Amino acid sequence: MVPSAFGPLAYRSAGAGPAIVLLHGIGSAAGCWLDVALALRDQFRVIAWNAPGYAGSAPLPRAHPRADDYADALHQLLTHAGVTECVLVGHSLGAIVAGAYAARAAGAAAPTNRSVAIQRLVLLSPAQGYASHDASQREAVRIRRLALLDRSGIDGMAAERASALLSDAATPAMREWAAWNMRQISTPGYRQAVGLLCDSGLLLGSTPAMPVDVRVGSEDTITPAASGQAIAQAWGASFGLINGAGHACHIERPAQVTEIVRAAAMEGGSAKTESAFA
């Protein structure tokens, strides 16, 4: 737990060495990265946050926070944890936060002793957000997601939705792990995250200054390959499929995701200039 300007922020950490920071999606929490973190901890310091309003982290003070508000929260966590540089990994909605953090970094002033250099950005099954859609489409997504929450609660939502994050071949243990992580959401945190999803647009921000890798599960029906390819093309990023994985690729194919992240950390920021968020 670390303090922030609006309350505590929770995260999980493993290992020591160069930092890798993992951002979960809208229907998950830090624990979803367990297998990946355990596989990386011999070489790296792995930090997986619980986003504001998730699993012990206080919700943001604004009723309708923006991506920049989440980026500010992430920066408070990382600076308190002593991170000065990292590879930043965002899954699904976490990609929107990662993109906002990278964009702020690109526009930051000269690095200071509170800067965090982002060496490389890895986006796994990234959500683009709905800001570029018309108002009726955005509202339809908002209403559908919040109606499920109001009707079923967090536990019911996990029971109904967790399996959709995985392919048909996922094991019962994987499905239960996805559901357990979804149960870590708080109602205020999920409401804010739905607003972030509906009102943000990953590609509406500036192109990151650091190298970007985009990977999508071959069986992902939530953010399918075409969506990931569009992001990769717009940002000049590398693109690839994670064979056999649904949306929650890090739960279903942790070994493949581990190697994607490890390779990104080993390559670092050699392809482009690093940027710092101050």
C-alpha positions as CSV (number, residue, x, y, z in Angstrom):
1,M,0.0,0.0,0.0
2,V,1.2,3.5,-0.8
3,P,-0.4,6.9,0.0
4,S,-1.7,9.1,-2.7
5,A,-3.3,12.5,-2.8
6,F,-6.8,10.9,-2.7
7,G,-6.2,7.8,-0.6
8,P,-4.3,4.5,-0.5
9,L,-3.2,2.7,-3.7
10,A,-2.5,-1.0,-3.5
11,Y,-0.1,-3.1,-5.6
12,R,1.6,-6.4,-5.7
13,S,5.3,-6.8,-6.2
14,A,7.8,-9.6,-6.8
15,G,11.5,-9.9,-7.5
16,A,14.3,-7.4,-7.8
17,G,16.1,-5.7,-10.8
18,P,14.9,-3.5,-13.6
19,A,11.2,-2.6,-13.2
20,I,8.3,-4.0,-15.2
21,V,4.9,-2.4,-14.4
22,L,1.7,-4.3,-15.2
23,L,-1.7,-2.6,-15.5
24,H,-4.8,-4.8,-15.5
25,G,-8.0,-4.5,-17.4
26,I,-11.5,-3.3,-16.5
27,G,-12.7,-6.7,-15.2
28,S,-9.6,-7.8,-13.2
29,A,-7.1,-6.8,-10.6
30,A,-3.4,-7.1,-9.9
31,G,-3.6,-10.8,-9.0
32,C,-4.3,-11.7,-12.6
33,W,-0.6,-11.3,-13.3
34,L,0.5,-13.8,-10.8
35,D,1.9,-16.5,-13.1
36,V,3.7,-13.9,-15.3
37,A,5.2,-12.1,-12.2
38,L,6.5,-15.3,-10.7
39,A,8.2,-16.2,-14.0
40,L,9.8,-12.8,-14.3
41,R,10.9,-12.2,-10.6
42,D,14.3,-13.8,-10.9
43,Q,15.4,-11.1,-13.4
44,F,13.1,-8.1,-12.7
45,R,11.2,-6.2,-10.1
46,V,7.6,-6.7,-11.1
47,I,4.9,-4.3,-9.9
48,A,1.3,-4.9,-10.7
49,W,-1.1,-2.2,-9.5
50,N,-4.7,-2.3,-8.4
51,A,-6.2,0.6,-10.3
52,P,-8.1,3.2,-8.3
53,G,-11.3,1.6,-7.0
54,Y,-9.9,-1.9,-7.3
55,A,-8.8,-4.4,-4.5
56,G,-7.9,-2.0,-1.8
57,S,-7.1,1.1,-3.9
58,A,-9.2,4.1,-3.2
59,P,-11.4,5.4,-6.1
60,L,-10.5,8.6,-7.7
61,P,-12.1,11.8,-6.3
62,R,-13.8,12.8,-9.5
63,A,-17.1,11.2,-10.3
64,H,-16.0,11.0,-14.0
65,P,-12.2,10.8,-14.0
66,R,-10.2,11.1,-17.2
67,A,-7.3,8.9,-18.4
68,D,-4.9,11.6,-17.1
69,D,-6.3,11.1,-13.6
70,Y,-5.4,7.5,-13.7
71,A,-2.0,8.4,-15.1
72,D,-1.5,10.8,-12.2
73,A,-2.4,8.0,-9.8
74,L,0.0,5.6,-11.4
75,H,2.8,8.2,-11.2
76,Q,2.2,8.7,-7.5
77,L,2.4,4.9,-6.9
78,L,5.6,4.5,-9.0
79,T,7.4,7.5,-7.5
80,H,6.5,6.3,-4.0
81,A,7.8,2.9,-4.8
82,G,11.0,4.3,-6.0
83,V,10.7,3.4,-9.7
84,T,12.8,5.6,-12.0
85,E,12.5,3.7,-15.2
86,C,10.4,0.8,-16.4
87,V,8.8,-1.2,-19.1
88,L,5.1,-0.5,-19.0
89,V,2.6,-3.2,-19.8
90,G,-1.1,-2.5,-20.2
91,H,-3.8,-5.1,-20.7
92,S,-7.2,-4.2,-22.2
93,L,-8.4,-1.0,-20.3
94,G,-4.9,-0.8,-18.8
95,A,-3.6,0.0,-22.3
96,I,-5.6,3.3,-22.2
97,V,-3.9,4.2,-18.9
98,A,-0.5,3.1,-20.2
99,G,-1.1,5.2,-23.3
100,A,-2.1,8.2,-21.3
101,Y,1.0,7.8,-19.1
102,A,3.2,7.5,-22.1
103,A,1.7,10.6,-23.7
104,R,2.2,12.6,-20.6
105,A,5.8,11.4,-20.5
106,A,6.4,12.6,-24.0
107,G,5.2,16.1,-23.2
108,A,7.0,16.3,-19.9
109,A,9.7,18.9,-19.2
110,A,13.3,18.0,-18.6
111,P,13.7,14.9,-16.4
112,T,13.7,15.5,-12.6
113,N,14.5,13.3,-9.7
114,R,10.8,12.3,-9.7
115,S,10.7,11.3,-13.4
116,V,9.9,7.8,-14.5
117,A,11.5,6.9,-17.8
118,I,9.3,4.5,-19.9
119,Q,11.7,2.4,-21.9
120,R,9.1,0.4,-23.8
121,L,5.3,0.1,-24.0
122,V,3.7,-3.4,-24.3
123,L,-0.1,-3.5,-25.0
124,L,-1.9,-6.8,-24.6
125,S,-5.3,-7.1,-26.2
126,P,-5.6,-3.3,-25.9
127,A,-8.9,-1.5,-25.6
128,Q,-9.2,1.5,-27.8
129,G,-12.0,3.1,-25.9
130,Y,-15.2,4.6,-27.4
131,A,-14.5,8.4,-27.5
132,S,-14.3,8.3,-31.3
133,H,-17.8,6.7,-31.5
134,D,-21.0,8.7,-31.7
135,A,-22.8,9.5,-28.5
136,S,-25.4,6.9,-28.9
137,Q,-22.9,4.1,-29.2
138,R,-20.9,5.3,-26.2
139,E,-24.1,5.5,-24.1
140,A,-25.2,2.0,-25.2
141,V,-21.9,0.6,-23.9
142,R,-22.2,2.6,-20.7
143,I,-25.8,1.5,-20.1
144,R,-25.1,-2.1,-20.8
145,R,-22.2,-2.4,-18.5
146,L,-23.7,-0.5,-15.6
147,A,-27.0,-2.3,-16.0
148,L,-25.2,-5.6,-15.5
149,L,-23.5,-4.2,-12.4
150,D,-26.8,-2.9,-10.9
151,R,-28.6,-6.1,-11.7
152,S,-26.0,-8.7,-10.6
153,G,-23.5,-6.9,-8.3
154,I,-19.8,-7.6,-8.5
155,D,-20.1,-11.3,-7.6
156,G,-22.9,-11.9,-10.1
157,M,-21.0,-10.0,-12.8
158,A,-17.9,-12.2,-12.2
159,A,-20.1,-15.3,-12.5
160,E,-21.6,-14.1,-15.7
161,R,-18.7,-12.4,-17.4
162,A,-15.4,-14.0,-16.4
163,S,-15.5,-16.9,-18.8
164,A,-15.9,-14.4,-21.7
165,L,-12.4,-13.3,-21.0
166,L,-11.0,-16.7,-22.0
167,S,-11.2,-19.0,-25.0
168,D,-13.4,-22.1,-25.1
169,A,-10.3,-24.2,-24.3
170,A,-9.6,-22.6,-21.0
171,T,-9.4,-24.8,-18.0
172,P,-11.9,-24.6,-15.0
173,A,-9.0,-23.3,-12.9
174,M,-8.3,-20.5,-15.3
175,R,-12.0,-19.6,-15.3
176,E,-12.1,-19.5,-11.5
177,W,-9.0,-17.4,-11.4
178,A,-10.5,-14.9,-13.9
179,A,-13.6,-14.8,-11.8
180,W,-11.7,-14.3,-8.5
181,N,-9.9,-11.3,-9.9
182,M,-13.1,-9.8,-11.2
183,R,-14.5,-10.1,-7.7
184,Q,-11.8,-7.7,-6.5
185,I,-13.5,-4.8,-8.2
186,S,-15.5,-2.3,-6.1
187,T,-18.7,-0.7,-7.4
188,P,-17.3,2.9,-7.4
189,G,-14.1,1.7,-9.1
190,Y,-16.0,-0.1,-11.8
191,R,-18.3,2.8,-12.5
192,Q,-15.4,5.1,-12.9
193,A,-13.6,2.6,-15.2
194,V,-16.7,2.2,-17.4
195,G,-16.6,6.0,-17.8
196,L,-12.9,5.8,-18.7
197,L,-13.7,3.1,-21.3
198,C,-16.6,5.0,-22.8
199,D,-15.0,8.5,-22.8
200,S,-11.4,7.8,-23.8
201,G,-9.7,7.0,-27.1
202,L,-6.3,5.4,-27.1
203,L,-5.5,6.6,-30.6
204,L,-6.7,10.1,-30.0
205,G,-3.6,10.8,-27.9
206,S,-0.1,11.5,-29.3
207,T,2.0,8.6,-30.6
208,P,4.3,7.3,-27.9
209,A,7.9,8.4,-28.2
210,M,9.1,5.0,-27.0
211,P,8.9,1.6,-28.8
212,V,5.5,-0.1,-28.6
213,D,4.6,-3.8,-29.0
214,V,1.0,-4.9,-29.5
215,R,-0.1,-8.5,-29.0
216,V,-3.6,-9.9,-29.1
217,G,-4.9,-13.4,-28.3
218,S,-5.7,-15.4,-31.4
219,E,-9.1,-16.3,-29.8
220,D,-9.9,-12.9,-28.4
221,T,-13.4,-11.8,-29.2
222,I,-13.5,-8.7,-27.0
223,T,-10.6,-6.8,-28.6
224,P,-9.9,-8.9,-31.7
225,A,-6.8,-8.9,-33.9
226,A,-8.1,-6.3,-36.3
227,S,-8.4,-3.8,-33.5
228,G,-4.8,-4.5,-32.3
229,Q,-3.5,-4.2,-35.8
230,A,-5.1,-0.8,-36.2
231,I,-3.3,0.4,-33.1
232,A,0.0,-1.1,-34.2
233,Q,-0.3,0.5,-37.6
234,A,-1.2,3.9,-36.2
235,W,1.8,3.9,-33.8
236,G,4.3,2.1,-35.9
237,A,4.4,-0.7,-33.4
238,S,5.2,-4.4,-33.7
239,F,2.2,-6.7,-33.8
240,G,1.7,-10.4,-33.2
241,L,-0.8,-13.0,-32.0
242,I,-0.7,-15.0,-28.9
243,N,-1.8,-18.4,-30.1
244,G,-4.7,-20.1,-28.3
245,A,-5.4,-17.2,-26.0
246,G,-8.6,-15.4,-25.4
247,H,-8.8,-11.8,-24.1
248,A,-7.1,-12.6,-20.7
249,C,-4.0,-13.8,-22.4
250,H,-1.9,-13.5,-19.3
251,I,-4.2,-16.0,-17.5
252,E,-4.6,-18.4,-20.3
253,R,-1.1,-18.3,-21.9
254,P,1.2,-16.9,-19.1
255,A,4.4,-18.5,-20.6
256,Q,3.9,-16.8,-23.9
257,V,3.1,-13.5,-22.2
258,T,6.1,-13.8,-20.0
259,E,8.4,-14.2,-23.0
260,I,6.8,-11.2,-24.7
261,V,7.4,-9.0,-21.7
262,R,10.8,-10.4,-21.0
263,A,11.9,-9.7,-24.6
264,A,10.5,-6.1,-24.4
265,A,12.5,-5.6,-21.2
266,M,15.7,-7.0,-22.7
267,E,15.3,-4.8,-25.8
268,G,14.4,-1.7,-23.8
269,G,14.1,1.6,-25.5
270,S,16.8,1.1,-28.2
271,A,14.5,1.7,-31.1
272,K,13.3,5.2,-30.0
273,T,14.2,8.0,-27.6
274,E,13.0,7.3,-24.0
275,S,10.6,9.7,-22.4
276,A,10.0,10.7,-18.8
277,F,6.9,11.5,-16.8
278,A,7.6,14.1,-14.2
